[in-house]
């Protein structure tokens, strides 16, 4: 009896330590924009009004060299797994409405990791884009406890339709909430914070569909830029509409940040913002890569180097600085893993690394080569692109960028740096030749004769 009582008291004596550890783990809030370009934010010199992001950049760390895949679904897959998306067949294309592909069910997600570590609430709000026909691909089957938003990309902002069917959901069910999708996403994110802060820590992944096409904005946001919209030429209307879409999203991000601050939990929140890829500026007047070369679908910096900010008060001793660390979408999971103190060996090895030592200021730079997909790799000093890696680049020879002399990727430095080019070529060959665990997603197959399921219901 005494032995049992001693064991009980011993357990109770550890309880305050356990509660303290629970309270110290940060909330994780990840906000992802859709097709937002390097030159589309105020803190990079844009004329687009983004005061909330600018304020966050001032308070936190601007990740000056944050890289993604050049298109949406691969970035979202790598974000959630910490692994290069060509390992599981999501490499060159997004998952279109007429395909039944999705994120390989055997891949562990960020939500799975946090579930193991006591994060009771794990929500994704907004755009999924990682499978929409089978339950095994649904967010609620991938470690998330709540899903509010759309399964496909490129939905209508006002009626939430894709391919003639409603694509707006609350968990498994269709959702008939009315309103502009950007504002509905913000509203639901705030609702989640209100609910979850009582049982912190939590994961909140907010995936805006803005400013991706279709170009649709609210009148109140258009009026931020002009009063004579109807009298403008069509191209200028599109430019103004795009700006209005970005500003609406910026206001939503500010609302989420303000909610976290008012709740007194912002300082115990790891807040990460970035875009899923560069801008679709060829089809979207007003979208900008700023000083960078290229755009969406390309491995030039304009397609894969995106605006990014991280705020975490625990790194306050080194706050308000611009980090030149080469980092990106596959680094989110391993960084979070280290922050929360998870020491388990991951189910599959990560391609990303933890940048926690850089955020804390323990070291200035981690040397590494970052694979961008489709024959391209980048590091602190160089980028290498294979001529046959991505046909959209129309390269006639392998291309080496020397950032020290050519920061905007205009000149091929390969001939003067043959050994460097050879080493980086071998890295791209290593990753380009990976055999994926599931067949690669083909974008251009299955569209003919396709008919969307009723309200994009996932039934099997």
C-alpha positions as CSV (number, residue, x, y, z in Angstrom):
1,X,0.0,0.0,0.0
2,X,2.8,2.4,0.9
3,X,4.6,1.6,-2.3
4,X,1.5,2.3,-4.3
5,X,1.0,5.6,-2.5
6,X,4.6,6.6,-3.0
7,X,4.3,5.9,-6.8
8,X,1.1,8.0,-6.9
9,X,2.7,10.9,-5.1
10,X,5.8,10.6,-7.3
11,X,3.6,10.9,-10.4
12,X,1.8,13.9,-8.9
13,X,5.1,15.6,-8.2
14,X,5.9,15.4,-11.9
15,X,2.6,16.9,-12.9
16,X,3.6,20.6,-12.6
17,X,6.6,19.9,-14.8
18,X,4.4,18.2,-17.4
19,X,1.9,21.0,-17.4
20,X,4.8,23.5,-17.8
21,X,6.1,21.6,-20.7
22,X,2.7,21.5,-22.3
23,X,2.3,25.2,-22.0
24,X,5.7,26.0,-23.4
25,X,5.2,24.2,-26.7
26,X,4.2,26.9,-29.2
27,X,1.1,27.1,-31.3
28,X,1.9,26.6,-34.9
29,X,0.2,29.0,-37.4
30,X,1.2,28.6,-41.1
31,X,-0.3,31.0,-43.6
32,X,0.2,30.3,-47.3
33,X,-0.7,32.7,-50.1
34,X,-1.5,31.4,-53.6
35,X,0.6,32.7,-56.5
36,X,1.8,35.8,-54.6
37,X,4.9,37.1,-56.2
38,X,8.2,38.4,-54.7
39,X,7.2,41.9,-55.9
40,X,3.7,41.9,-54.6
41,X,4.3,42.9,-51.0
42,X,5.2,46.3,-49.5
43,X,8.3,45.1,-47.7
44,X,9.7,44.2,-51.1
45,X,8.9,47.7,-52.5
46,X,5.5,46.9,-54.1
47,X,2.8,49.6,-54.5
48,X,0.3,47.0,-53.4
49,X,-1.0,47.9,-49.9
50,X,0.1,45.2,-47.5
51,X,0.5,47.0,-44.2
52,X,-0.2,43.9,-42.1
53,X,2.5,41.8,-43.7
54,X,4.8,44.8,-43.6
55,X,4.3,45.1,-39.9
56,X,4.9,41.4,-39.4
57,X,8.1,41.6,-41.4
58,X,9.2,44.4,-39.1
59,X,8.5,42.4,-36.0
60,X,9.8,39.1,-37.2
61,X,12.4,37.6,-39.4
62,X,12.3,38.1,-43.2
63,X,13.5,34.9,-44.9
64,X,15.1,36.5,-47.9
65,X,15.9,33.3,-49.7
66,X,12.9,31.0,-49.0
67,X,12.3,28.6,-51.9
68,X,9.3,26.5,-53.0
69,X,8.4,24.3,-55.9
70,X,7.4,26.3,-59.0
71,X,3.7,25.2,-58.8
72,X,1.1,24.7,-56.1
73,X,0.5,21.0,-55.2
74,X,4.2,20.1,-55.0
75,X,4.8,22.9,-52.6
76,X,1.9,22.0,-50.4
77,X,3.0,18.3,-50.4
78,X,6.6,19.2,-49.4
79,X,5.4,21.6,-46.7
80,X,3.4,18.9,-45.0
81,X,6.0,16.1,-45.3
82,X,9.4,17.7,-45.2
83,X,10.2,15.7,-48.3
84,X,10.8,16.6,-51.9
85,X,7.5,15.9,-53.7
86,X,9.0,13.9,-56.6
87,X,9.5,11.1,-54.0
88,X,5.7,10.5,-54.1
89,X,4.7,11.5,-57.6
90,X,3.8,15.2,-57.2
91,X,6.5,16.8,-59.2
92,X,5.8,18.8,-62.3
93,X,2.0,19.4,-62.0
94,X,-0.8,20.3,-59.7
95,X,-3.5,17.8,-59.0
96,X,-6.3,18.9,-61.5
97,X,-10.0,18.3,-60.9
98,X,-10.1,15.4,-63.4
99,X,-7.4,13.3,-61.7
100,X,-7.8,10.9,-58.8
101,X,-4.3,11.3,-57.5
102,X,-3.4,12.7,-54.1
103,X,-0.7,12.8,-51.4
104,X,0.6,9.2,-50.9
105,X,-1.2,7.8,-47.9
106,X,2.0,6.3,-46.6
107,X,3.6,9.8,-46.1
108,X,3.5,11.2,-42.6
109,X,2.3,14.8,-42.4
110,X,3.0,17.7,-40.1
111,X,-0.4,17.1,-38.6
112,X,0.5,13.5,-37.8
113,X,3.7,14.7,-36.1
114,X,1.8,17.2,-33.9
115,X,-0.9,14.7,-33.1
116,X,1.8,12.4,-31.6
117,X,3.1,15.3,-29.6
118,X,-0.2,16.2,-27.9
119,X,-1.5,18.9,-30.3
120,X,-5.2,18.1,-29.9
121,X,-6.5,20.6,-32.4
122,X,-5.0,20.6,-36.0
123,X,-7.0,22.6,-38.6
124,X,-6.5,23.4,-42.2
125,X,-8.6,26.3,-43.4
126,X,-8.7,27.2,-47.1
127,X,-7.2,25.4,-50.1
128,X,-6.2,21.7,-49.9
129,X,-5.1,20.7,-53.4
130,X,-3.7,17.4,-52.4
131,X,-6.4,15.0,-53.5
132,X,-10.2,15.3,-53.7
133,X,-11.8,12.0,-54.9
134,X,-10.9,9.5,-52.2
135,X,-11.3,9.6,-48.4
136,X,-7.7,8.5,-48.0
137,X,-6.6,11.8,-49.5
138,X,-9.0,14.0,-47.5
139,X,-7.4,16.3,-44.9
140,X,-9.3,14.6,-42.1
141,X,-7.5,11.4,-43.1
142,X,-4.1,13.1,-43.1
143,X,-3.9,14.0,-39.4
144,X,-6.1,17.1,-39.4
145,X,-9.0,17.4,-37.0
146,X,-10.8,20.1,-38.9
147,X,-11.1,21.2,-42.5
148,X,-13.0,24.2,-43.8
149,X,-12.5,25.3,-47.4
150,X,-12.0,23.8,-50.8
151,X,-10.4,20.7,-52.1
152,X,-9.5,22.0,-55.6
153,X,-7.6,25.1,-56.7
154,X,-9.0,28.0,-58.7
155,X,-12.5,28.2,-57.3
156,X,-14.8,31.1,-57.8
157,X,-14.3,33.6,-54.9
158,X,-18.0,34.4,-54.6
159,X,-20.0,31.2,-55.3
160,X,-17.2,28.8,-54.4
161,X,-17.7,26.6,-57.6
162,X,-15.2,24.6,-59.6
163,X,-16.1,22.8,-62.8
164,X,-19.8,23.7,-62.2
165,X,-20.1,22.2,-58.7
166,X,-19.8,23.7,-55.2
167,X,-16.4,23.1,-53.7
168,X,-16.8,24.5,-50.2
169,X,-16.7,22.1,-47.2
170,X,-16.9,22.0,-43.4
171,X,-15.1,18.8,-42.5
172,X,-16.8,16.0,-44.6
173,X,-19.9,17.9,-45.4
174,X,-20.8,20.5,-48.0
175,X,-20.9,24.1,-46.7
176,X,-23.2,26.8,-47.9
177,X,-21.7,29.7,-46.2
178,X,-22.1,32.8,-48.3
179,X,-19.4,35.4,-48.8
180,X,-16.0,36.2,-50.4
181,X,-13.8,33.2,-49.9
182,X,-10.8,35.2,-48.6
183,X,-12.9,36.7,-45.8
184,X,-14.6,33.3,-45.0
185,X,-11.2,31.7,-44.6
186,X,-10.1,34.5,-42.2
187,X,-13.4,34.3,-40.2
188,X,-13.0,30.5,-39.7
189,X,-9.3,30.9,-38.8
190,X,-10.3,33.4,-36.1
191,X,-13.0,31.1,-34.9
192,X,-10.5,28.3,-34.5
193,X,-8.2,30.5,-32.5
194,X,-11.1,31.5,-30.2
195,X,-11.9,27.8,-29.7
196,X,-8.4,26.3,-29.5
197,X,-6.7,28.7,-27.3
198,X,-8.5,27.2,-24.3
199,X,-6.6,24.0,-24.9
200,X,-3.3,25.1,-26.5
201,X,-1.1,24.3,-28.2
202,X,-2.7,24.0,-31.7
203,X,-1.9,23.8,-35.4
204,X,-3.6,26.3,-37.7
205,X,-2.7,25.9,-41.4
206,X,-4.4,28.8,-43.3
207,X,-4.2,28.3,-47.0
208,X,-5.7,31.3,-48.8
209,X,-6.7,30.9,-52.5
210,X,-5.7,34.6,-53.0
211,X,-4.5,36.0,-55.2
212,X,-4.8,33.1,-57.6
213,X,-7.1,33.4,-60.6
214,X,-10.0,33.9,-61.3
215,X,-9.4,37.7,-60.8
216,X,-12.3,38.6,-58.5
217,X,-12.4,41.3,-55.8
218,X,-14.9,43.1,-53.6
219,X,-15.9,46.6,-54.3
220,X,-14.6,47.9,-51.0
221,X,-11.1,46.6,-51.8
222,X,-11.1,47.9,-55.4
223,X,-11.9,51.4,-53.9
224,X,-8.6,51.2,-52.0
225,X,-7.0,51.8,-55.4
226,X,-9.4,53.8,-57.6
227,X,-12.9,55.4,-57.8
228,X,-13.4,55.1,-61.5
229,X,-12.9,51.4,-62.0
230,X,-15.7,51.0,-64.6
231,X,-14.0,53.6,-66.8
232,X,-10.6,51.9,-66.9
233,X,-9.3,49.8,-69.8
234,X,-9.7,46.0,-69.2
235,X,-6.0,45.5,-68.5
236,X,-6.0,48.2,-65.9
237,X,-9.1,46.8,-64.3
238,X,-7.4,43.4,-63.9
239,X,-4.3,45.1,-62.4
240,X,-6.5,46.9,-59.8
241,X,-8.5,43.7,-59.1
242,X,-5.3,41.8,-58.4
243,X,-4.1,44.5,-56.0
244,X,-7.4,44.5,-54.3
245,X,-7.3,40.7,-53.8
246,X,-3.8,40.9,-52.2
247,X,-4.9,43.7,-49.9
248,X,-8.0,41.7,-48.8
249,X,-5.8,38.8,-47.9
250,X,-3.3,41.1,-46.1
251,X,-6.2,42.4,-44.0
252,X,-7.2,38.9,-43.1
253,X,-3.7,38.0,-42.0
254,X,-3.7,41.1,-39.9
255,X,-6.9,40.0,-38.3
256,X,-5.5,36.6,-37.4
257,X,-2.4,38.2,-35.9
258,X,-4.5,40.7,-33.9
259,X,-6.6,37.9,-32.6
260,X,-3.5,36.0,-31.4
261,X,-2.2,39.1,-29.8
262,X,-5.5,40.0,-28.0
263,X,-5.6,36.5,-26.7
264,X,-2.1,36.9,-25.3
265,X,-0.8,33.9,-27.2
266,X,1.1,35.5,-30.1
267,X,4.4,35.3,-28.2
268,X,4.0,31.6,-27.8
269,X,3.1,31.1,-31.4
270,X,5.4,30.1,-34.3
271,X,3.9,32.1,-37.1
272,X,5.1,31.4,-40.6
273,X,4.0,33.1,-43.8
274,X,5.0,32.4,-47.4
275,X,3.6,32.0,-50.9
276,X,3.3,28.6,-52.6
277,X,5.2,29.7,-55.7
278,X,5.9,32.8,-57.8
279,X,3.3,34.9,-59.7
280,X,1.4,33.9,-62.8
281,X,2.4,37.3,-64.2
282,X,2.1,36.3,-67.9
283,X,-1.7,35.9,-67.4
284,X,-2.2,38.3,-64.6
285,X,-1.6,42.0,-65.0
286,X,-0.3,43.5,-61.8
287,X,1.4,40.3,-60.5
288,X,5.1,40.8,-60.1
289,X,8.4,39.0,-59.5
290,X,9.9,42.4,-58.7
291,X,13.6,42.3,-59.4
292,X,13.7,38.6,-59.9
293,X,13.8,36.7,-63.2
294,X,11.0,34.4,-64.1
295,X,7.6,33.5,-62.7
296,X,5.3,30.5,-61.8
297,X,6.2,27.2,-63.5
298,X,9.9,28.2,-63.8
299,X,12.9,27.5,-61.6
300,X,14.3,31.0,-62.0
301,X,14.1,32.8,-58.7
302,X,10.9,34.6,-59.8
303,X,9.1,31.3,-59.8
304,X,10.5,29.6,-56.7
305,X,11.9,32.4,-54.4
306,X,8.9,33.8,-52.6
307,X,8.1,36.4,-49.9
308,X,8.4,34.7,-46.5
309,X,8.3,35.8,-42.8
310,X,8.7,33.9,-39.6
311,X,7.7,35.3,-36.2
312,X,8.6,33.4,-33.0
313,X,9.2,35.4,-29.9
314,X,11.6,32.7,-28.5
315,X,14.1,34.0,-31.0
316,X,13.7,37.5,-29.8
317,X,17.4,38.1,-29.1
318,X,18.0,38.1,-32.8
319,X,14.8,39.5,-34.0
320,X,14.1,42.2,-36.7
321,X,16.6,41.0,-39.2
322,X,16.8,39.7,-42.7
323,X,18.0,36.1,-43.0
324,X,19.9,35.1,-46.1
325,X,19.8,31.4,-45.1
326,X,18.8,29.2,-48.1
327,X,15.6,27.6,-46.8
328,X,12.2,26.6,-48.0
329,X,9.0,24.6,-48.0
330,X,10.6,21.2,-47.0
331,X,12.2,22.8,-43.9
332,X,9.0,23.5,-42.1
333,X,8.4,20.0,-40.7
334,X,12.0,19.4,-39.4
335,X,12.1,22.9,-37.9
336,X,8.8,22.4,-36.1
337,X,10.0,18.9,-35.0
338,X,13.0,20.4,-33.3
339,X,11.1,23.3,-31.8
340,X,8.6,21.0,-30.1
341,X,11.3,18.6,-28.9
342,X,10.2,15.5,-30.8
343,X,13.1,13.1,-30.8
344,X,11.5,10.2,-32.7
345,X,13.0,9.0,-36.0
346,X,10.6,10.1,-38.8
347,X,8.8,7.4,-40.7
348,X,10.6,8.6,-43.9
349,X,13.8,10.6,-43.9
350,X,13.4,14.3,-44.4
351,X,14.9,16.2,-47.3
352,X,14.5,19.4,-45.4
353,X,16.5,20.6,-42.4
354,X,15.8,22.4,-39.2
355,X,16.7,26.1,-39.4
356,X,16.1,26.6,-35.7
357,X,19.8,27.3,-35.0
358,X,19.6,30.2,-37.5
359,X,16.4,31.6,-36.1
360,X,17.9,31.6,-32.7
361,X,21.1,33.2,-33.9
362,X,23.3,30.3,-32.8
363,X,24.8,30.2,-36.2
364,X,24.5,32.5,-39.2
365,X,24.2,30.1,-42.1
366,X,23.8,26.4,-42.7
367,X,25.6,25.3,-45.8
368,X,23.3,23.2,-48.0
369,X,22.1,22.4,-51.5
370,X,18.4,22.8,-52.0
371,X,16.7,20.8,-54.8
372,X,14.1,22.8,-56.6
373,X,12.7,20.0,-58.8
374,X,13.0,19.5,-62.6
375,X,16.8,19.6,-62.9
376,X,17.5,22.6,-60.6
377,X,19.4,23.0,-57.4
378,X,20.4,26.2,-55.4
379,X,22.8,27.0,-52.6
380,X,24.1,30.2,-51.0
381,X,26.4,31.0,-53.9
382,X,25.1,29.2,-57.0
383,X,22.1,27.8,-58.8
384,X,22.3,25.1,-61.5
385,X,19.6,24.3,-64.0
386,X,19.8,21.4,-66.4
387,X,18.8,22.3,-69.9
388,X,16.5,19.3,-70.2
389,X,15.0,19.7,-66.7
390,X,12.0,21.9,-67.5
391,X,11.0,22.5,-71.1
392,X,9.2,25.7,-70.1
393,X,12.6,27.4,-69.6
394,X,13.7,26.7,-73.3
395,X,17.3,26.3,-72.4
396,X,19.8,25.3,-75.0
397,X,22.5,24.5,-72.5
398,X,22.9,23.8,-68.8
399,X,22.8,27.1,-66.9
400,X,24.9,28.1,-63.8
401,X,24.0,31.2,-61.9
402,X,26.8,32.9,-59.9
403,X,24.9,35.0,-57.4
404,X,28.0,37.0,-56.3
405,X,28.4,38.6,-59.8
406,X,24.9,38.0,-61.2
407,X,22.1,38.2,-58.5
408,X,19.3,38.4,-61.1
409,X,20.3,35.3,-63.1
410,X,21.1,36.9,-66.4
411,X,24.4,35.3,-67.4
412,X,25.5,31.7,-67.7
413,X,28.6,31.2,-65.5
414,X,29.0,27.5,-66.3
415,X,32.1,27.8,-68.5
416,X,34.1,29.6,-65.9
417,X,33.0,27.2,-63.1
418,X,33.0,23.8,-64.6
419,X,33.8,21.8,-61.4
420,X,30.9,23.6,-59.5
421,X,28.6,23.0,-62.4
422,X,29.6,19.3,-62.5
423,X,28.9,18.8,-58.8
424,X,25.5,20.5,-58.9
425,X,24.6,18.5,-62.0
426,X,25.3,15.3,-60.1
427,X,22.9,16.5,-57.4
428,X,20.1,17.2,-59.8
429,X,20.7,13.9,-61.5
430,X,20.4,12.1,-58.1
431,X,17.0,13.7,-57.3
432,X,15.6,13.8,-60.9
433,X,16.0,10.0,-61.2
434,X,14.2,9.1,-58.0
435,X,11.5,6.5,-58.6
436,X,8.4,7.8,-56.9
437,X,6.4,5.7,-54.5
438,X,3.2,6.2,-56.6
439,X,2.9,7.1,-60.3
440,X,3.6,10.7,-61.1
441,X,0.5,13.0,-61.5
442,X,-0.1,13.8,-65.2
443,X,-1.9,17.1,-65.5
444,X,-3.1,16.8,-69.1
445,X,-4.9,13.4,-68.9
446,X,-8.5,12.8,-68.1
447,X,-10.0,16.2,-68.8
448,X,-12.0,15.3,-71.9
449,X,-15.5,14.3,-70.9
450,X,-14.9,14.9,-67.2
451,X,-17.9,15.8,-65.1
452,X,-17.4,16.9,-61.5
453,X,-19.1,14.9,-58.7
454,X,-22.1,16.5,-57.0
455,X,-20.7,19.2,-54.6
456,X,-17.3,17.5,-54.8
457,X,-18.5,14.9,-52.3
458,X,-15.8,12.5,-51.2
459,X,-17.6,9.2,-50.8
460,X,-15.1,6.3,-51.2
